[in-house]
Amino acid sequence: MVAFLVLSAVAAALRWLAANWWVLVVGPLAAGGAAAAVVRARVLAAREHRLRAARLRLALSGPGGLDHMKPDAFEFAVRDLFERDGCRARKVGRANDQSVDVLAEDPMGRRWAVQCKHKQDPLGGRPVGVGVLYALAGTYQRSHHAHVAVVVTNGRFSRDAHRWGAEHGVHLVDRTALARWAAGSQPLWNVLPRVPAPRDGRRN
């Protein structure tokens, strides 16, 4: 009885395939197309990753990149990045600048006070220390009426600077974040975490 049922089922399946022969053609084609789409997506993702990495390197170390600038030119470059993002910005760094090199106001009404630290040896040199953060924290609100304090460097920050900045609301833009900002199309407030909320577009 079992054998009869199995043979009947096989015969029914063969009759169905004979009536629907196109399944034998379309099925493998569909599976092959799906596999090809997965492979193509992976290839495109890998290519985009390589292009993104190349843009980041170019922004920092390529011809005319940020690493090759003098400190004054680096401050102008940071100002220009804010202007690219739709901000009103000006370079104010000079003697007695009270720890601020660039002041900017974004489209959401927030004022940004920025200290720029350009490193001639960004990878092997000394990291930016916590003292820079102390100085900026003491002036950005009282002297510049800013809402956001930022230190930008093409190098790196010390461990104490990272810890103190997180505890006291001073945002740090290190080499990696700077490359993302400079090479991409995202404004700085989308690159940084925990930026103060917009101020309803008010310019006050």
C-alpha positions in Angstrom: 0.0 0.0 0.0 2.8 2.4 0.9 4.7 1.7 -2.3 1.5 2.2 -4.3 0.9 5.6 -2.7 4.5 6.6 -3.3 4.3 5.6 -7.0 1.0 7.4 -7.3 2.5 10.6 -5.8 5.6 10.4 -8.1 3.3 9.8 -11.2 1.2 12.8 -10.2 4.3 15.0 -9.8 5.6 13.9 -13.2 2.3 14.7 -14.8 2.2 18.1 -13.2 5.8 18.9 -14.4 4.9 17.7 -17.9 2.0 20.1 -17.9 4.0 22.9 -16.3 7.4 22.3 -18.0 8.2 26.0 -17.8 8.9 25.6 -14.1 12.0 23.6 -14.9 13.3 26.5 -16.9 12.2 29.5 -14.9 13.1 28.1 -11.5 16.9 27.7 -12.2 16.9 31.1 -14.0 15.3 32.8 -11.1 17.7 31.2 -8.6 20.6 32.2 -10.8 19.3 35.7 -11.1 19.0 36.1 -7.4 22.5 34.8 -6.8 23.8 37.2 -9.5 22.0 40.1 -7.8 23.6 39.2 -4.4 27.1 39.0 -5.9 26.6 42.3 -7.8 25.4 44.0 -4.6 28.5 42.8 -2.7 30.8 44.0 -5.5 29.1 47.4 -5.5 29.4 47.7 -1.7 33.0 46.8 -1.8 33.7 49.4 -4.6 31.9 52.1 -2.6 33.9 51.2 0.5 37.1 51.6 -1.5 36.0 54.9 -3.0 35.0 56.2 0.5 38.3 55.2 2.0 40.1 57.0 -0.9 38.1 60.2 -0.4 39.0 60.2 3.3 42.7 59.7 2.6 42.6 62.5 -0.1 40.9 64.9 2.3 43.7 64.5 4.8 46.9 63.5 3.1 46.4 63.9 -0.6 47.6 66.9 -2.6 46.3 70.0 -0.9 45.0 67.9 1.9 44.5 69.1 5.5 47.7 67.6 6.7 49.8 69.8 4.4 48.3 73.1 5.6 49.8 75.7 7.9 47.8 76.3 11.1 46.3 79.5 9.8 45.1 77.8 6.6 43.7 74.9 8.6 41.5 77.4 10.5 40.3 78.9 7.2 39.6 75.3 6.0 37.4 74.6 9.1 35.6 77.9 8.5 35.0 76.9 4.9 33.6 73.5 6.0 31.0 75.2 8.2 30.1 77.5 5.3 29.7 74.5 3.0 27.2 73.1 5.5 25.0 76.3 5.3 26.4 78.1 8.3 27.5 81.7 8.7 31.1 81.4 9.8 34.2 83.5 10.4 37.8 82.9 11.4 38.6 84.8 14.6 41.8 83.1 15.7 44.5 85.6 16.5 46.4 86.8 19.6 44.1 87.0 22.6 41.4 85.0 20.7 40.2 83.5 24.1 40.7 80.0 22.8 38.4 80.2 19.8 39.6 80.2 16.2 36.3 79.9 14.3 32.8 81.1 15.2 29.8 79.7 13.3 26.1 79.8 13.4 24.2 76.9 11.9 20.8 77.0 10.1 19.2 75.8 13.4 20.3 78.8 15.3 23.1 77.2 17.3 26.4 79.1 17.7 29.6 77.1 17.5 32.9 78.0 19.1 35.8 76.1 17.6 39.4 75.7 18.6 41.6 74.3 15.9 44.8 72.3 16.5 46.8 71.4 13.5 49.5 68.8 13.9 52.5 68.6 11.6 52.9 65.0 12.7 49.3 63.9 13.2 50.0 60.2 13.6 53.2 60.1 15.6 53.1 63.5 17.4 51.7 64.3 20.8 47.9 64.1 21.1 45.9 67.2 21.9 45.7 67.4 25.7 42.9 68.2 28.1 44.3 71.7 28.8 43.0 72.8 25.4 39.5 71.7 26.5 39.8 73.5 29.8 40.6 76.8 28.0 37.7 76.5 25.6 35.2 75.5 28.2 36.1 78.6 30.2 35.3 81.0 27.4 32.9 79.7 24.8 29.7 80.6 26.6 30.9 83.6 28.6 33.0 85.4 26.0 31.4 84.1 22.7 27.8 83.3 23.7 28.1 80.0 21.9 26.0 76.9 22.4 28.4 74.3 21.2 32.2 74.0 22.0 34.3 72.0 19.6 38.0 71.2 19.3 39.1 70.1 15.8 42.4 68.4 15.0 43.9 66.5 12.2 45.6 64.4 14.9 44.3 62.7 17.9 43.3 63.4 21.5 44.6 62.1 24.8 42.6 59.7 26.9 42.1 62.4 29.5 40.8 64.8 26.8 38.3 62.2 25.6 37.1 61.6 29.1 36.9 65.2 30.2 35.2 66.3 26.9 32.5 63.7 27.3 31.9 64.7 30.9 31.8 68.5 30.2 30.1 68.7 26.8 33.2 69.7 24.8 33.0 67.9 21.4 36.1 66.5 19.9 36.7 66.1 16.2 39.7 63.9 15.7 41.4 62.8 12.5 38.8 60.2 11.7 35.8 62.4 12.3 37.5 65.3 10.4 38.1 63.1 7.4 34.4 62.1 7.4 33.3 65.7 7.7 35.7 67.0 5.0 35.3 64.2 2.5 31.6 63.6 2.8 28.4 65.7 2.5 27.3 65.4 6.1 27.3 68.6 8.3 29.3 68.4 11.5 26.2 68.1 13.6 25.4 64.8 11.9 29.0 63.5 12.4 29.1 64.3 16.1 27.1 62.6 18.8 25.0 64.4 21.4 25.0 67.8 19.8 22.6 70.3 21.5 19.1 70.4 20.0 18.3 72.9 17.3 17.1 76.3 18.4 14.1 76.5 16.0 16.1 78.3 13.4 16.4 81.5 15.5 19.4 83.6 14.9 19.7 85.4 18.2 
